[in-house]
Amino acid sequence: MDLLIRDVMFLDSSTGHVGITGNRIVHLGPDVPDEDADRVIDGTDRLAMPGLVNAHTHSAMTLFRGYGDDMPLKQWLEERIWPAEAKLTGEDVYWGTRLACAEMIRMGTTMFNDMYWKVPHGVRAIGDAGLRATVSAGLISGGFLGDLKGEAIELIGMYEAGEFPDRVRLALSPHAPYTVTPDDLEWCAQLATDHDLPIQIHVSETLREVEECVAEYGLRPAFHIERHGILERPTTIAHGVWRDRDELDMLARYPATVVHNPVSNLKLSCGQGRDVRGWFDYAGARAAGVNVALATDGTASNTNLDMFEEMKFATLMAKHSSGDATCMPAAETIDIATRGGADGMGWTETGRLEVGALADVILLDLTDVTLTPMHDPASHVVYAANGHCVHTTICDGQVLMEGGEIEGYGEIRARAVEAARRVTGSSE
């Protein structure tokens, strides 16, 4: 046995031990395993749970943290983000992604679903950081970001040639119905089918997007992407704020996961105040049988990558919008933030703490003031904890952080700050 976590608390308030050999959990329970371990971690005053899964983000956008806040989404994209992104080099993407990985490791996220450009540099960063991810070859029609179709085909060649780390998989990402033509949606769907790849796409993030889709194509966005074949592939649908019950019923018939990004959507005012149509309808999605996951979105729109924050906001929004204090209880919220995202991304061997699962495990520090006293671990994880309560992060059986310390963070920070200054023109 390579690693043994002794005397740790679990989410059901029981205590026991976690044994890891290679990248798998091989022991879980109250009995001490017979086999000696090469390394032992004392789990006293620690809570073990699955690593969190961030099911939609744009990792290298850490470089734009706080750049263009308090702006509407369309203006924010067109005046701030897209012009800055046009200046990005591959090395910028590498260091922005390394910064995102460091933040996620610090905050207890062990896997994420990434959508960005210059993907080989992101893949290298994820490999060096030690996290698990699905990366996406993005597509926006019109060519202003270069030959994205050619880049997608080249990425597929790299992936199929075994040039990605085992912890990194590939998806295709037509950006959104309002940035990708119907012909290009069908091109993506066919390419994904030909190469057995999943799809990640933004859908129904704003009311304006829905109204324009209906005006131009006569369909709401979810039905529009269905018409053009996207949903035939396992698909993670980012945001999905403005979809109705008919769309949810339709999505339940496909291998689709709706990814709720509560903090980003609130910050960008993607819902419209008292208009309940603009609140993510978790109760409706659950009733329809749609798989739901949680995510931060990119740091440019969220401003951090703390999945504990997303859990709290998601359940509070669900309770408020439904008028039901029992909606989205704590244990269910944790499941959505772990298993829901993992299953939606096709990684069905992680997102759970069980024998045979991939060894993606985090330990929370139960001596933290926000977790004291301990009555209900699941409740504390969702309503009281934040990412800084994470003491230890383990991904694929490797200890990436213990005691809040991440190796190499000084260089990562310096190089990311340098890149951010250059592409934004900031002197800070």
N, C-alpha and C positions, 0 to 999 in steps of 0.2 A: 504494500500500500504506500502510495506516495505522500498523501496528506491526510491527517486526521484532525478534525475539529471536535474537541472534547467538551462535554458538559455545556451544551448550548441550548437556548430556548427556541422552540418552534412557534409557529403562528397559532397553534391550538393550545398554547401555554404549557405543553409538555416539554421535558428536557431530554437530551440524548446526545448522540454523536453522529458525525457525518464523515464517512470515509471516501476518499477519492483515489482512484488508480488511473493513471493516464489522464484522459479528458472525460472520464465517466464517474458518476456517483456509484459506488459499489457497496456502501453500507449506510443505513439510516435507521436510527432507533435508539432505544434505551440501553441496549446491551453493548458493552465495549467489545469491539472486534478482536478476534484472536490474533490476527496478523499485526505485526509491528509496522509502524509508519516511519518513513524517512523524515517527515516533518510533522510536528504537532502544534496546533494553534489552540490556546486556551480559550474556550467559548464562554467562560464565566462572565456574567453580565453582558452577554451578547445575544442578539436575536438573529437566527438564520432564516433566510427566505430566498426564493429564486431571484436571480438578477432581473432588474427591470428591463422592459423592451420598449424602446422608443420607435413607434411604428411609422413615423414620418418626420423627417428632418432634412435640412440642407446644411450639412456639417460645416463646410468651409465658410458659411455665412457668419461664423464667429467673428470674422474680420469686420463685419458691419454691425456689430453689437452697438445699439444706441445711435446708429447713423440714420437719421431721418425719422425719429419718433414723432408721434402725434400727428400723423398724416393719414388721409384715406388710402385704401389699398392701391387703387389704380394710380393715383398720383405718386405714392411712395415707390411703386415699381418703376414707373416711367421716368421720374425725375431724379431718383436717388439710386435705387438698386441696380437697374439694368445698365445705366451709364458706368457705374463703378465696376460692375462685373465684366464689362467689355475690356477693362484694363488688366484683368487677372492673368497671371502666368501660371504655368504648372506648379512652380515652386510655391507660389502664393496659396494655391489650393492645397498643396501638401501641408504647409504649416497651419493653415486655417483648419484643416481636418485634424491635424495632431492636437491643436488646441481644443477642438470639440471633443476628441477622444479623451483628453485629460479631464475635461469637465465632466464627461459622462462617467468615467471611472470614479472620480471623486464623489459623484452623486448616486452611484449604485446602479447605473445602466450598463448592462453587459452586451446588449445587442441593439442594433438600430437599422432602420430602413432609410437609405440615403438617396436623395435625388439632387444631382448637381452635374456640373460640367467638368471637363478635363479629368475624367474618371480614373485613368491609370494612376494619376498622382494621388488621388484619394485612396485607391486600393493599396498603394504602397504605404500610405500613412496609417491605415487601419491595420495592415499587417505588422508594422513596426510597433503600434500601440498595444496590440494583443487582444483587441475586441473582436466581436462577431458582427457581421453586417451583411445586408443585401444592398448592393449599389446599383444605380440605375443609369442606363444610357438615355439621356434626355433628348427630347425633340420638341422644337418650336418651329412652325412653318415660316417660310419667308427668307431664311438664310442669313439673317443679320448676325447670327452667332456662328456662322461658318457652316461647313458641310456636316450637319449633325447626323444625317442618315449614314454617310460614309463612316463617321466615327462610331456609330452604333454597330455597323457591320464589322469594323475593325475590332471593337471590344468583344464581340461574340467570338471572333477568331481567337483572340487572346484567351478568353475564358475556356473555350472548348479545347485549346491546346494545353490547358493545365497551368496557365501562368498566373492564376489567382491563388492566394493562400486558401487552405481548406476551410477556414473560418469565414470566407467571403464568397458570396454568390452574386449572380447577375440578374437584373430585371430590365425591362424596357419601360421608359417613362415618357409617353406623350404628355406634355406639360398640363394641358387643360383643353376643354372643348373650345374655349374662346381664343386659344393661341395655336391650335392645330386644326388643319382643314379636315373635312370628312375623308378625303382621299388619303391623307397621311395617317389618320386614325386607322383606316383599313390596312394601310401598309404596315403599321406597327403590330396590329392584331395578327396579320399573316406571318410576319417575321417571328413574333413570339410563339406562334403555333409551330412553325417550321423548326424552331430550336428549343422547344419545350421550356419557355421562359415565362415567369410571371410578369405582371404589369403593375405599375404604380402611376396614379393620375390624380390631379386636383379636380374635384367636381363640386359644384353648388356651394362655393365658399361665400358668395354674396348674392343678394337679391338681384342686383343689376345683371350679374352673369346669367341667372335663370331667365330673366325677362328678355335679354338679348338672344339667348338660345331659342326661346319660344318664338320670338319675332322672326328670326332668320331661318330656323329649321322646322318650326311647328311642333317641337317636342321639348319637354324638360330635359336637362342635361343627362340624367341617368338613362333615360330612354334613348337619348341621342347616341350615347356611347354604346348602348346595347345594339342599336341599329347597325353600327359600324364594326361590330364584332369584338370589341374590347373585352366584354364580359365573358367571352368563351374561354378566356385564360384566367387562372387565379389572379384576382385583382385587389389591390389595396386602394381604396377610394379616400383620399385625404380630404378632410373637412366635412363635406356632406351636410352642411348646416341647413341649407334651404331645400331639402327634398321632402316630398309629401308621402302619405301612406301608400299610395299606389306605387311609387318608386321603391319604397321599402319592401313591399310584397314582391315586386319584381326581382329586386336584388337577392332576396332570400332563395330564389331558384338557381342562383349561380354561385360559384366559388368566390364570393366577394366579401371583403371585410371593409366596414366603414370605420375610418380612423378619426376619432374625436380629438381636436386640438383646442381645448377650452381656453387656455390663457391667450394664445395667439388670436383666436377669434374674438375674444372680449376686447383685447387691446386694439385690434383693427376695426372694431365695431362691425363685424361681419353679420351679426344679428341686428335687428332694429328695435332696440329698447323693449317696449311693452308688446310688440308684435310677436306673439308666441310662435309664429312660423319661423322666426329667426333664432329660436333656441334649439340646440341640438336635442332631438327627440329620442332620448335613450330608451324611455319606456316603450315608445312605438317600435324602435329597432328591435328591442328584446322580444316584444310580442310577435313581431313578424318573423323572428328566428334568424335575424341577420347577425353575423359575428361582428363584435365591436372591439376595437383596440384604442389605445391612448397614445398621444404623441405631444411633443413640444412645438413642432414646426421648427424653423430655423431661429437662431438667436437674433437675427435682424428684426423679427416680428414678435418674438416672445420676450425676450431678452436674456433668458437663461435656458439651460437644458435639464432642469430639475423635475424629474418625473413624479416625485412626491407631491410637488406643487400641483401638477396636472391631476393627480388622483383626487386631491382635496377639492379643487375647483370643479372637476367633473361631477363628483357626487353632490356637491352643493347646488350646482346648476340643475342637475336632474331632480333633486328634491324640490327646488324652488319652482321650476317650470311645470312639474307634474302636480304640485300641491300635495305631495305625499312624502312624509318624512322617512318612510321605509324604502323608498325607491333607491336603488343602487347602494345597497349596504356595503360596509367596509370590506368584508371578505370577497364579495363579488367584484368590487372595484379593484382589489389586488389581482384577482384572476384576470380581469380585463387588461391590466397593465403588465401582465407577464404572459400567461398562456394565450390570451386573446391575440396579442401582437405576434407571438411566436407562431401560432397556428396560421394566422392570416398571411404570414410571410413564408409559410411552408416549412418552417423549422420545428417540426412536431416533436423533436427529441430534447427541446429546451423549453424554458418558461415554466418549469415545474421542478419541485424538490422531491425526487423519488429515485429509487434504485434503478439504474440503467440509463437515466437521463444524462445529457451532457452536463458537465460540472461547471455551471454558471451560477454562482452562489454569492450572496452578499451577507455581511454581518453588520447589524446596527448596534451602536453603543447604548446599552440600556441605562448607563449612568448619566446620560445627557439630561439636562434639566427639562427638556421638552417631553421626555419619555418617563418622567418620574411623578408619582408612583405608577407602577404597572398593574393595571386591572385587566385590560383586554389588548393583547398584542396587535391584532388586526386593526382594531379601532385606532390605536396609537399610530400605526404605520400610515393610515390614511388621513387622520384628522390632526395629529400632533407633530409628526416627524417632518423633517426636511432633509435635503441631500447631505447636509453637513453632519447628520446623525450617523452616516455610514462610516464604519471603522475599517472594514476590509472588503475588497472587491476581488472576486475570483472568476476568471473566464477561461473556459476550455481547460480547467484544471490548474491554471497558472495564477499565482497570487500577483495581481497587478497593483494592488495598494494594500498596505496595512498601517493602521494608525494615522490614516489621512495623508500619508506621504506618497507622492508619485515621482518615481525616478525620472530625471531629465526634464522636470517641469521648467526650470530656469531658462534653459535654451529654447524650449517650445514657446514660452511666453515672449522672450525677446524677439524671436524670428517672426512670430505672428504679429506683434506690435509693429515691427518694421514693415511688413507687407501691408498691414491695414493703413498705415500712414501714406504709403505710396499710392494705393488705389483710390483712397478717398480724399487725398490732399490735406489731410488733417495734420496739424502740428503738435497735437497732444501726444 
